[in-house]
Amino acid sequence: MAVPPVPSCYIAMAERVFGLSVNQVMAYTAVANVLLVVILTSINIYYAWHAKRQADASRAQVDASNRQAAIAEESLSILRQQMETQHRADLATITLQLKVAIHSIDDWIKRISGNNQPQLPDQISILSDDFRVATNRANAIDEIVAENMGAATLYIDQAENHIRILRNSQSHHAAAWKEMQEKATKSLSIAKYKLNVARARWEAPASQAS
């Protein structure tokens, strides 16, 4: 029994979808696929660009941190050099002032010794201002040295007072003049002893190594 032929109108309807022919549908599908590929590619490119920006920003931060660390290290190195230079200068200053002070004491002991009233200057000053600065510097390095230097300063202040009285005293008051002479000499001798103790400790290697 023969199959009746399909009407041409049905064949035409089967070849169309939503009013579009099969070829049109395929063409639009291809275009949509291309657009989708373009969109996905654009998204990938954007994320790659964004990731590169973040990576560049991170590298810039790392570089900035490295530069700051290098500057800090350089500043610290300069500070260490300055501290070392200051330390060496302090060592030299304290050593010099101890020697100068001991020499000055010896000179004043000779000045006021003897049986005749010495010719003394109007300004009585045995220690220089540098010695007091050196005492402060020594305190930061060796407190025992500084304590002896400070004690010597007190005895020298006493001696200066005695010498001022000695300078203003009358030569015919022999007993009073002799008493001031002995007191001044005694104060200077104790001060010299304190300075010799300080100098001996200061010149020991262990003291200056600190």
Residue pairs with C-beta under 8 A, 6 or more apart in sequence:
15 21
15 22
16 22
17 25
18 25
20 28
87 141
90 134
90 137
90 138
90 140
90 141
91 141
91 208
93 130
93 133
93 134
93 137
94 134
94 137
94 138
94 141
94 145
94 202
95 202
95 203
96 134
97 128
97 130
97 131
97 134
98 134
98 149
98 195
98 198
98 199
98 202
99 199
100 128
100 131
101 126
101 127
101 131
101 152
101 195
102 192
102 195
102 196
102 199
104 126
104 127
105 126
105 156
105 188
105 191
105 192
105 195
106 192
108 126
108 159
108 163
108 188
109 185
109 188
109 189
109 192
111 118
111 120
112 118
112 120
112 163
112 166
112 181
112 184
112 185
113 181
113 185
116 171
117 166
117 169
117 171
117 177
118 166
120 163
120 166
120 167
124 160
124 163
124 164
124 167
125 160
126 156
126 159
126 160
126 188
127 153
127 156
131 149
131 153
132 153
134 149
135 146
135 149
135 150
135 153
136 146
138 145
138 146
138 149
138 198
138 202
139 146
141 207
141 208
141 210
142 201
142 202
142 207
142 210
144 198
144 201
145 198
145 201
145 202
145 207
146 198
148 194
148 195
148 197
148 198
148 201
149 194
149 195
149 198
151 191
151 194
152 190
152 191
152 192
152 194
152 195
152 198
153 191
155 187
155 188
155 190
155 191
155 194
156 187
156 188
156 191
158 183
158 187
159 183
159 184
159 187
159 188
159 191
162 180
162 181
162 183
162 184
162 187
163 180
163 184
165 180
166 177
166 180
166 181
166 184
169 176
169 177
169 180
170 177
171 177
201 207
202 208
